[in-house]
């Protein structure tokens, strides 16, 4: 079975992966960790199924309302969790908090996952076939196209994709608030877990392993998982399967064979052409560490973008991302700023390095070294 890279983070750990794969458990996911760098994969077969499911969502009208209705709940729930002074909780209350946070995390990502780009592939292809060469596909997301006169099915598809893109950004704000920055709830929780377990390898534990340590039980050192881990989900036991060390390394090498050398191809989010120096700026817990190297006219290359990368986006001659589709943050913002943008290249952050002179042809979706 062939797997494709979907998400990347410059840093993550097994503790977070335990919850994340729990949220994506029905999609047969894989995650890898290479010297702290984290990557998430889905099979081509799963991606096809998601595209079909997303098409059904768009025509049912019920899915958008469900996502919209859930948004205030998640926003309020995060606010209530942030108010809890976890540093002052006794052991039993802290254990309860861990379970409550896990439940919130999984429920949030289960809903958010259905706004991801891989659920929109069939919708986008149907709309592209319908409009043909009448106007650029990205014009659908602006006021340049009057869809009121379209056939009902095409209008439903367009309405769904237009409305969901904005709701997706609202969900991203909740996720960023929860996990990005040293004072975020997730970072506070990881810090407190390290204090209470008195173990430097606590971020490399699953939730159940961490709870065992907190209850005074023996858990072997798992720090090697931070170096190389190949992680899957067992739906029967509802637990991670982790191959670390040499076994993990060999599995990861098989996935790495797909990485191209000098060129990547992706989806055109905003047409245009640009040349400039590549600057790799990942979505990070501390984005300011990377943003400072961005200069006017550079090409912003990232795994994905979010509101925290706006200072870099405002200087960019073009945007290139590994992840995402026509509804990703990078795609939406590039159209607002009229910046050439290619998304969903899968490997841009690995093919290009800081300072490489690159050419972004956002008319045909090709990005290459020059």
N, C-alpha and C positions, 0 to 999 in steps of 0.2 A: 504494500500500500504506500502511495506517495504522499508525503506530508509537505505542506507549504508554511513558511513563516508568516505569522499574523501580527504579533505584538512584540516589541522589544523594550527593555528598560536597562539603563546603564548599571542599575543595582537593584537586586531583590534577594529574597531568601526563601528557604523552605517553609517557614512559618506563614508567610504571606501566600506562597504557592498552595499551601494546604487549603486555604479558604478559596483562593481563586479557581483552582481546578474543581473544587466542590460546586462552585457556581456554574461552571461549564461542563459538569459531569456527563450530561446527556450528549455531548458532542465528541466523545472519545479523544480528549485533548492530550497533548504532550507539552511539557515544559523542560527547558534545559537551563543549567547554571554553569557558566564558564568564568572562573575567577570573579565571581560576584555578578557578572553580566547575565541578564535573564532574557529568555526568549520563549515564545509560545507558538505552538504549531497546531494546525488542523489538517486532516486529510482532504484530498481533492474530492473524494466521495462525500464527505461531510459538508464541504463548501457548496457542492451542487444541491444537497438537500436543504441547506440553509437558504439558498437562493430561491428554491421552490416555495419554501415556507414563507419567506418574506413577501413573495408575490401574492400568496394567499392572504397574508396580513393586510396588504394594501387594498385588496378587493372586499374584505370583510367589513371594514370601517370600525370594527370593534377593538382591534388591537391598539390603534392610536389613542382612543379614549381610555383604554386600560393604562397605557403608559403615562398619559397626561394625568389621570386620576391618582396614580401612585406617587407622582412627584412631590406634592406637599407632604405626604406621609414620610418619605425618606428625608426630606429637608428638616422636618420637625424632629424626627427620630435622631438624626445626627446631632442636632442642637441639644437635645436632652442628654445624649451620651457624653457630649463634650463638657457638660456642666458637672459631671461626676468626678470627684477628686479621687482618682484611682490610687494615688499614692497613699491615701489615708484609709483605704479599705482593708479589713482584716482578711485572712487567708480565704475563708469560705466565700466572702462577698467578692473577692477578687476572682476566684474561680467562676463564680456566677457571671461576673462581668465578661470574662473571656468567652463564655458560651453565648452570652447575649450579643457581644460584638461580632462573633462568628456568624450568628444567625442574620444580623443586620447586613453584614458584608455580602453574604451569599444571596440574600433576597434582593439587595440593591443591584448586584452585578447580573443576576438572572434577568431582571427587567432591562437593565442597560444593554446587555449583550444583544438584545433583539433590535437595537438601533445601530448595530455595527455594520460596516460597509458590506460584509459578505452576505448579509440578508437582502441587499439591494441590487445584486448583480443582474438578476433576471428582469427586474423592474427597469433598470437603466437600459438594458439591451432592447426591451420592448419599446421604450420611448424613443431610443435612437433610430430604430427601424421605422417608427411612425413618422418622425420629423424629417428623416433622411438628410438632405442637404439644404433644407429650407433656412436654417439658422443654426448656430452653434448650440450644442446640447446644454451647455452651462447657462444659456439665456433663459432656460426654463425656471431657474432659481431666482430670476429677477422679475421686474415688472415689464420686461421687454416683450413677453409673449402672452397673448390672451388665450387662456386655455378654456374659457367658458363655452366656446363653440366646438370643442373637441368631442369625439365619441365618448360615451359614458365610461367605458373601461379605461381609456387613455387618460381621461380627466381624473378618475379615481387614483390611478397610479401617480400622476403628477401631483395631485393634492397631498397624497400620503408622503411622498418624498420631500416636498417643499415644507410641509408642516413639521415632519419628524426631525428635519435637520436642526431646527431651532430648539426643539425640545431636548434633543441629544446634547446640545451645548449646555443647557440648564443642568442636566444630569452630570455632565463633566465637571461643572462647578462644585457639585456636592462631593464627587469623588476626589477632586483636587484638594478641597478643604479637608477631607478626611485623611488623605495620605501624603500630601506634599508639604514640605517644610518641617523644620525641627520641632515646632510647637503643635503640629497636627496630632490628632488623636492616635493615629496608627503609630507614629514615632514615639509618642509618650508611652504607649502601651509596650512597645518593644524595649524601650529604656527601662520601664518598671519591671518587665519580665526578666531582664538581665540582672537587676538588683535582687529580686526575690529568689531567683534560682541560684545566684552567685556562680553563673556559668557563662563564659564568653561565647560558647557555642549555642546559646539559647535561640538565636534567630534561625539556626539550622535545624531546629527541632520541629516536629509536627505539633499541633495543638495538644494531642493526647500525650505525647512524650513530655511536653512542658508541664502538663497537669500532673503527670507522674512524679516529676522532680519536685514540684511544689508540695506534693503529698508525701515527700520523703522517700520515694522509691528510686531504685537504681536505674539509670539510663546511661548507656555507654557514650563516650565522646563522639560527636557527629560533625566535628568541624571540617572534616574532609569533604562534606557535601557542598561547602562553599566554593571549593575548587572545581570539581566536576560532578554534576548530577544530571541524570536523565530520569525524568519524573513522569509517571502516568497515573491514571486514576482507576481503581478497582470499584466498579459500580455495585458489586455484590456486597463487599465489606464496607463500602463508603470510606475507603482509606487510600492514601498515596502508596504507590509502589516506587521506591527510590533505588536507582542503581548509581552508586557513587564510585569515586576513584577510577581505576582502570576500566571497569565495566561501563561506567558512565561515559568515560572518554571515548571508548570505541563506538558507542552508539551515537554520540554527538558528531564524531568524524564522518559518519555516514550521511548525516544531515548537511554537513558543511560542504560536501562535494558538489552541491547545487549552486554555490556562489560563483557568479561570473567574474571576469577579470577587469575590463575597462569601460563597460557600458551597461546601463540598466534601462529597462523599458517599463513604463507605468501608464496610468490613466491621466489624460489631460483634464485638469480641473479648471484652468484658466489659460487661454491661448496666449502665445507670445514667444519671444526668443531672447535669450540672454547669455552673456559670457562673463565669467568672473572667477574669483578664488572661492574654493569650497571652504565652508566653515561648518564643522560637525557640532551641532548643538542639541544634545539629547533632552528629552523630557526628563527632568531630574528633580530630586528632593531639594537641591540647591541650585536653581537655574542661573542665578546671578554669577556663579562661578564660571559658567560657560558663555553667557551673553556678552560679557565684557570684551571678548575677543572679536565680536562682530563689527565690521566696518561698513560704511555706506558702499553699496555696489557689490558686496559679497553675495555668494549663493548660499542660502540657508539650507542645510541638509540635516534632517532630523528623523528619528524613528516615527514620531508624530508630533503635533504641536498642540498647544493649549493657550489659554489667556496669559499665562506666565511668560510666554515667549514673545509677546507683542513687541517689546523693545527691540528684539532682533528682527522680527518680521518687518518693522517700519524701515529698517535699513536695507532690506534684502532686494537684490535685483531679480531674484527668482526664488521659489521655494520647491524643495524636493523632499518627499517623505518615503519611508519604507512602507508605512501602513496607510490604510484609509481608502476611501472612495470619494464620490462626488458630494457626500454629505459630511465629510470629515471637517474638523476645525480648519485645517490648512486650506482645504478647497473653498470653504465658505469665505474665509478671510481674504484669500487671494482674489476672489471675485469682487469683494468689496473694495480692495485697494488696487485692483487691476494689475496684479503682479503675476507674471508667468508662473504656472504651477503644475507639477507632475506629482501625483500621489500613487501609493500602492506599488512602488518599485521593488519592494521586498528586501533589496540588498544594498541600497545606496550608501548607508552609513558604514558598510563593510568594504565596499568597492573603492570609495573615495576617502581621501585623508585631508586634514587641514592644509590649505595652501595649494592643493591641486587646481590647475586651471581647467575649468570644465565648461561645456556648452550645454545649455538647456534648450531643447527644441520642444516647447510646449504646444506646438502645432501638431506634432505626431507622437509625442510622449516619449521621446528618446533623450537620455542624458548620458554624455560621454566625456572622457578625458580628452584634452587637446594639447 
